[in-house]
C-alpha cells in the first residue's frame, strides 16, 4: 500500500514523486514503462531553455519560483543543473510590438531583471547573431539553460535516496479507481490512496484506463545542431544566451552539447502517434531561413539531427486537474513543449493536489473542463 503512485517518470512525474517523498515524506511508487534512461519521451537530451519571458503571467511566475529549487538541487548533489547565461526573445517591431510590451510588463510586475536591446546591441554583444535592424530584443537575465538529462536523473536519484520506490520497465495494464486505487502492470499489482498520472506522449494509452480521452496530440520535432564557423563564438563562456524568435518559430541554446555547434530547434512539428513517432525527410526550412537572415558565420546545414517528441493541447496550455469522477486521481499532461523548466513547481502542484493540500497557485485555466465538448469519459467508471 502506497500513499501515492505516480505513473510516468519524465521530468514532471519525477518532480512530483520527489516533492511527495522528499518534501512531504509520503510513501511513493514511481512507475516508468521503459527502462531508464530512455529517449522515447520528452525529457531526454542535454539542454533546455529556461526563461520568464511568457505572454501569460502564471508561466512566468512558475518558472521564476523554480529557479531556487534548481539551485537547491545543485546544492544537494554538487551537479550543475542551471546555467544563468540569460535568455533573449527577438521581436519583429513591425509585427510584435504588443507582445514585446506585454512581456516587458510581466517582467516588471514579477521584478525579473531585464533589458531592452537594439539589434545593434545584440549583434555586438552576442556573436554570431546578425539581427535585422528593425528588431528589438528583450533580455531576461534570470533565464538561461538547464542541463536536462542531469535535472531528470538528480530528481530520480534523490527520490530513491530518500526511500522512494522507482520501478522502470513496467507497463501499466490496468487502473482500477476507488477509495483505494489499484494499478496493475506487466510485473505486479500495487495499491495507493491516490494516483498522479503524468503520461507524456503516451496519454492515449494510459488515460483511457481511467475512462478519459483528452485532446492531446504527440508532436515529432527535431533538435538540430549547426556549426559556428568562428571559434569561441556562440559559447556560454562568451556570454551567448538561450534565445527565441517567434517569427521563425525557432529557439536555441549556446554551444554545449557538442563543441562548436549551436542548438537551433523548431517549436512545432509533425503530428504523430506514440506508436509510430518517426518522420522521414524532416523539414529544416524555418531554421535555415533564421540562420540566413538573422545570423552570420553559421553553417546553413545541420551537422547533427536528433528526434524529439512532445505533446500539445489544442490551446497550448497545460492540463493540471483532478479526474472528473475521482478526486484521488490527478492528471498532469499536455505540457506542449514548454513544461520542463517549471517542473519543480508543476510537480509541487500535482503532489499537493494528490494530498488534497493547498499549493498556492491559481490553476483554474489548466482544468480539463475547458475541453468539455470534446472530452470523452467511459460510463462504466
C-alpha positions as CSV (number, residue, x, y, z in Angstrom):
1,X,0.0,0.0,0.0
2,X,1.4,3.4,-1.1
3,X,0.2,6.9,-0.3
4,X,0.6,7.9,-3.9
5,X,1.5,6.1,-7.2
6,X,3.0,8.4,-9.9
7,X,2.7,6.9,-13.4
8,X,5.3,8.3,-15.8
9,X,8.9,9.1,-14.8
10,X,9.5,12.0,-17.2
11,X,10.5,15.4,-15.7
12,X,7.0,16.2,-14.4
13,X,6.4,12.8,-12.9
14,X,9.8,12.6,-11.3
15,X,9.4,16.1,-9.9
16,X,6.0,15.1,-8.4
17,X,7.5,12.0,-6.9
18,X,10.4,14.0,-5.4
19,X,8.0,16.5,-3.9
20,X,5.8,13.8,-2.4
21,X,8.7,11.8,-0.9
22,X,11.5,14.3,-0.1
23,X,9.3,17.2,1.0
24,X,6.1,15.5,2.2
25,X,7.6,12.3,3.5
26,X,5.0,10.1,1.8
27,X,5.3,6.5,0.7
28,X,5.5,6.8,-3.1
29,X,5.9,4.5,-6.0
30,X,7.1,6.0,-9.3
31,X,6.3,3.8,-12.4
32,X,8.0,4.1,-15.8
33,X,7.1,1.8,-18.7
34,X,10.6,2.0,-20.3
35,X,14.0,1.0,-18.8
36,X,15.8,4.2,-17.7
37,X,17.3,6.2,-19.1
38,X,15.5,6.3,-22.5
39,X,14.8,8.6,-25.4
40,X,11.1,7.7,-26.1
41,X,9.6,10.7,-24.3
42,X,10.0,14.4,-23.9
43,X,12.6,14.7,-21.1
44,X,15.8,13.4,-22.6
45,X,18.6,15.4,-24.2
46,X,21.3,17.6,-22.8
47,X,19.7,21.1,-22.6
48,X,16.5,23.0,-22.2
49,X,15.9,26.8,-22.4
50,X,14.7,28.3,-19.1
51,X,13.0,31.8,-19.2
52,X,10.5,34.0,-17.5
53,X,9.5,35.5,-20.9
54,X,5.9,34.4,-21.4
55,X,2.7,36.0,-22.6
56,X,0.9,34.5,-19.5
57,X,2.0,35.6,-16.1
58,X,1.3,32.2,-14.5
59,X,4.0,30.6,-16.6
60,X,6.5,33.4,-15.8
61,X,5.7,33.0,-12.1
62,X,6.1,29.2,-12.0
63,X,9.4,29.5,-13.9
64,X,10.6,32.2,-11.5
65,X,9.7,30.1,-8.5
66,X,11.5,27.1,-10.0
67,X,14.9,28.8,-10.0
68,X,15.6,28.4,-6.3
69,X,14.6,24.8,-6.4
70,X,17.0,24.0,-9.2
71,X,19.7,25.8,-7.1
72,X,18.7,23.7,-4.0
73,X,19.0,20.5,-6.1
74,X,22.5,21.7,-7.2
75,X,23.5,22.2,-3.5
76,X,22.2,18.8,-2.5
77,X,24.1,16.9,-5.3
78,X,27.0,19.1,-6.4
79,X,25.7,18.8,-10.0
80,X,25.5,21.9,-12.3
81,X,21.9,22.0,-13.4
82,X,21.1,25.6,-14.2
83,X,23.4,27.9,-16.2
84,X,22.4,31.5,-15.8
85,X,23.6,32.8,-19.2
86,X,20.3,34.7,-19.9
87,X,17.6,34.3,-22.4
88,X,16.7,36.7,-25.2
89,X,13.5,36.9,-27.2
90,X,13.7,38.7,-30.5
91,X,10.6,40.7,-31.6
92,X,9.9,41.9,-35.1
93,X,9.0,45.5,-34.2
94,X,6.7,45.8,-37.2
95,X,4.6,42.8,-36.1
96,X,5.1,42.1,-32.4
97,X,5.2,45.5,-30.6
98,X,2.2,44.5,-28.4
99,X,3.9,41.1,-27.5
100,X,7.1,42.9,-26.5
101,X,5.2,45.4,-24.3
102,X,3.3,42.5,-22.6
103,X,6.4,40.5,-21.9
104,X,8.1,43.6,-20.5
105,X,5.1,44.4,-18.3
106,X,5.2,40.8,-16.8
107,X,8.9,41.1,-16.1
108,X,8.3,44.4,-14.3
109,X,5.4,43.0,-12.3
110,X,7.4,40.0,-11.2
111,X,10.6,42.0,-10.7
112,X,12.5,39.9,-13.2
113,X,15.7,41.8,-14.2
114,X,15.6,42.6,-17.9
115,X,16.9,44.8,-20.7
116,X,15.5,46.1,-24.0
117,X,18.3,45.8,-26.6
118,X,18.5,47.1,-30.1
119,X,19.6,44.9,-32.9
120,X,23.0,46.6,-33.0
121,X,23.5,45.9,-29.3
122,X,22.6,42.3,-29.7
123,X,24.9,41.8,-32.7
124,X,27.8,43.4,-30.8
125,X,27.3,41.6,-27.6
126,X,26.2,38.1,-28.8
127,X,28.1,36.9,-31.9
128,X,27.3,35.2,-34.2
129,X,23.9,37.0,-34.2
130,X,23.2,39.4,-37.1
131,X,19.7,40.5,-36.1
132,X,17.9,42.7,-38.6
133,X,17.9,46.4,-37.6
134,X,14.1,46.8,-37.3
135,X,14.0,44.2,-34.5
136,X,14.1,44.7,-30.7
137,X,15.2,42.2,-28.1
138,X,14.1,41.6,-24.5
139,X,16.8,40.1,-22.4
140,X,15.7,38.1,-19.3
141,X,18.8,38.0,-17.1
142,X,17.3,35.3,-14.9
143,X,16.9,33.0,-17.9
144,X,19.4,30.6,-19.4
145,X,19.9,26.9,-19.8
146,X,19.0,23.8,-17.8
147,X,21.1,20.6,-18.2
148,X,18.1,18.5,-18.8
149,X,19.5,15.0,-18.5
150,X,21.1,15.8,-15.2
151,X,17.9,17.5,-13.9
152,X,15.9,14.4,-14.5
153,X,18.4,11.9,-13.0
154,X,19.0,14.1,-10.0
155,X,15.3,14.2,-9.1
156,X,15.1,10.4,-9.5
157,X,18.3,9.8,-7.6
158,X,17.3,12.0,-4.6
159,X,13.8,10.4,-4.6
160,X,15.2,6.9,-4.3
161,X,17.9,8.0,-1.8
162,X,15.0,9.3,0.4
163,X,13.3,5.9,0.3
164,X,11.0,6.4,-2.7
165,X,10.4,3.3,-4.9
166,X,11.2,3.7,-8.6
167,X,10.2,0.8,-10.9
168,X,11.2,1.1,-14.6
169,X,10.4,-1.3,-17.4
170,X,6.9,-1.7,-16.0
171,X,4.0,-1.0,-18.4
172,X,0.6,-0.2,-16.8
173,X,-2.0,-2.6,-18.0
174,X,-5.0,-1.6,-15.9
175,X,-6.1,1.0,-13.3
176,X,-9.0,0.3,-11.0
177,X,-10.2,3.5,-9.4
178,X,-11.9,3.7,-6.0
179,X,-11.2,4.9,-2.4
180,X,-8.1,2.7,-2.8
181,X,-6.8,2.7,-6.4
182,X,-5.2,-0.4,-7.9
183,X,-2.6,-0.2,-10.6
184,X,-1.7,-3.5,-12.5
185,X,1.5,-3.7,-14.6
186,X,3.2,-6.4,-16.6
187,X,5.1,-7.3,-13.5
188,X,2.8,-6.7,-10.5
189,X,-0.1,-5.1,-8.8
190,X,0.0,-2.0,-6.5
191,X,-2.4,-0.1,-4.3
192,X,-2.5,3.5,-3.3
193,X,-4.7,6.1,-1.7
194,X,-4.1,8.4,-4.7
195,X,-2.6,8.4,-8.2
196,X,-0.9,11.1,-10.3
197,X,-0.8,10.3,-14.0
198,X,1.9,12.2,-16.0
199,X,1.8,10.2,-19.2
200,X,3.6,12.5,-21.7
201,X,3.0,11.4,-25.3
202,X,1.5,8.1,-24.1
203,X,-1.6,9.7,-22.8
204,X,-3.7,7.9,-25.4
205,X,-2.5,4.6,-23.9
206,X,-2.9,5.4,-20.2
207,X,-5.8,7.9,-19.8
208,X,-8.5,5.6,-21.3
209,X,-7.7,3.2,-18.5
210,X,-9.4,5.7,-16.2
211,X,-12.1,6.5,-18.7
212,X,-10.6,9.7,-20.2
213,X,-9.9,10.6,-23.8
214,X,-8.3,14.1,-23.7
215,X,-7.4,16.1,-26.8
216,X,-3.7,15.5,-26.6
217,X,-1.5,15.3,-29.7
218,X,2.0,14.0,-29.8
219,X,4.3,16.1,-32.0
220,X,7.5,14.9,-33.5
221,X,10.1,17.6,-34.0
222,X,13.9,17.5,-34.3
223,X,16.8,19.1,-32.4
224,X,19.3,20.4,-34.8
225,X,22.9,21.4,-34.2
226,X,24.6,23.9,-36.6
227,X,28.3,24.6,-36.9
228,X,29.6,28.0,-35.9
229,X,32.5,28.9,-38.2
230,X,34.4,31.1,-35.8
231,X,35.9,29.5,-32.7
232,X,34.6,30.7,-29.4
233,X,31.5,32.4,-30.8
234,X,28.2,31.2,-29.6
235,X,29.6,29.7,-26.4
236,X,28.4,30.1,-22.8
237,X,31.9,31.3,-22.0
238,X,31.5,34.2,-24.4
239,X,28.2,35.1,-22.8
240,X,26.0,33.7,-25.5
241,X,22.4,33.3,-24.2
242,X,19.5,31.0,-24.9
243,X,17.1,32.6,-27.4
244,X,13.8,32.6,-29.2
245,X,12.3,34.2,-32.2
246,X,8.6,33.7,-32.8
247,X,8.7,35.0,-36.4
248,X,10.5,31.7,-37.4
249,X,9.1,29.6,-34.5
250,X,12.7,28.8,-33.5
251,X,14.6,28.6,-30.2
252,X,18.2,27.7,-29.3
253,X,20.9,27.3,-26.8
254,X,24.6,28.1,-26.8
255,X,27.3,25.5,-27.9
256,X,27.0,23.0,-25.0
257,X,26.1,19.5,-26.2
258,X,28.7,19.4,-29.0
259,X,31.7,21.7,-29.2
260,X,31.2,24.4,-31.8
261,X,27.6,23.5,-32.6
262,X,24.6,25.8,-31.7
263,X,21.3,24.1,-31.0
264,X,18.6,25.7,-33.1
265,X,15.3,23.9,-32.9
266,X,11.8,24.4,-34.2
267,X,8.8,24.8,-31.9
268,X,6.3,22.7,-33.7
269,X,6.5,19.7,-36.0
270,X,4.5,16.8,-37.4
271,X,1.5,15.2,-35.7
272,X,2.3,11.6,-34.9
273,X,1.1,8.8,-32.6
274,X,3.2,7.4,-29.8
275,X,3.4,4.1,-31.6
276,X,4.7,5.5,-34.8
277,X,6.7,8.6,-33.9
278,X,9.3,8.6,-36.7
279,X,9.1,11.1,-39.5
280,X,11.2,10.7,-42.7
281,X,12.7,13.7,-44.5
282,X,12.3,16.3,-41.7
283,X,11.9,19.9,-42.8
284,X,14.5,22.4,-41.5
285,X,13.5,25.4,-43.7
286,X,12.5,27.6,-40.7
287,X,15.8,27.2,-39.0
288,X,17.7,27.7,-42.3
289,X,15.8,30.9,-43.0
290,X,16.5,32.1,-39.5
291,X,20.2,31.4,-39.9
292,X,20.4,33.1,-43.3
293,X,18.5,36.2,-42.2
294,X,19.5,36.6,-38.5
295,X,23.0,35.1,-38.1
296,X,26.4,35.5,-39.6
297,X,29.0,32.8,-39.7
298,X,26.8,29.8,-39.0
299,X,26.7,26.9,-41.5
300,X,23.3,26.6,-43.0
301,X,23.1,22.8,-42.9
302,X,22.6,20.8,-39.6
303,X,25.6,18.8,-38.5
304,X,23.6,16.7,-36.1
305,X,19.9,15.9,-36.0
306,X,18.1,14.3,-33.0
307,X,14.4,13.5,-32.8
308,X,12.2,14.8,-30.0
309,X,8.6,14.1,-29.0
310,X,6.3,16.3,-27.0
311,X,2.6,16.6,-26.5
312,X,0.3,19.5,-27.2
313,X,-3.2,20.6,-26.1
314,X,-5.4,22.5,-28.6
315,X,-4.7,25.8,-26.8
316,X,-1.0,25.0,-25.9
317,X,-1.8,25.3,-22.2
318,X,-1.2,22.6,-19.6
319,X,-3.7,20.2,-18.1
320,X,-3.3,20.1,-14.3
321,X,-6.6,18.7,-12.9
322,X,-8.5,16.1,-11.0
323,X,-10.3,13.3,-12.7
324,X,-13.9,14.4,-13.1
325,X,-15.2,11.4,-11.1
326,X,-12.4,10.5,-8.8
327,X,-10.8,13.2,-6.7
328,X,-7.9,10.9,-5.8
329,X,-6.7,10.7,-9.4
330,X,-4.8,13.7,-10.6
331,X,-3.7,14.4,-14.3
332,X,-0.7,16.3,-15.4
333,X,-0.4,16.4,-19.2
334,X,-0.2,18.4,-22.4
335,X,2.9,20.4,-21.4
336,X,3.2,21.5,-25.1
337,X,6.9,21.7,-25.3
338,X,7.4,24.2,-22.5
339,X,6.9,22.3,-19.3
340,X,10.4,21.2,-18.5
341,X,11.7,24.5,-17.0
342,X,8.9,24.8,-14.4
343,X,8.7,21.1,-13.5
344,X,9.7,21.7,-9.8
345,X,6.6,23.8,-9.4
346,X,4.2,21.7,-11.5
347,X,5.5,18.7,-9.5
348,X,4.7,20.6,-6.3
349,X,1.2,21.5,-7.6
350,X,0.4,17.9,-8.6
351,X,1.8,16.5,-5.4
352,X,-0.3,18.8,-3.3
353,X,-3.4,18.0,-5.4
354,X,-2.9,14.3,-4.7
355,X,-2.7,15.0,-1.0
356,X,-5.7,17.4,-1.1
357,X,-3.5,20.3,0.1
358,X,-3.2,23.9,-0.9
359,X,-0.5,24.6,-3.4
360,X,-0.9,28.4,-3.6
361,X,-1.3,28.8,-7.4
362,X,-4.4,29.7,-9.4
363,X,-4.5,26.9,-12.0
364,X,-8.1,27.3,-13.0
365,X,-7.1,27.9,-16.6
366,X,-5.4,24.4,-16.6
367,X,-8.6,22.5,-15.9
368,X,-9.6,19.9,-18.5
369,X,-13.2,21.1,-18.3
370,X,-12.2,23.8,-20.9
371,X,-12.4,21.0,-23.4
372,X,-15.7,19.7,-22.1
373,X,-17.2,19.5,-25.6
374,X,-14.5,17.0,-26.7
375,X,-13.6,15.1,-23.6
376,X,-14.9,11.5,-23.7
377,X,-15.4,9.6,-20.5
378,X,-16.3,6.0,-20.0
379,X,-19.6,5.5,-18.3
380,X,-18.6,2.3,-16.5
381,X,-16.0,4.1,-14.3
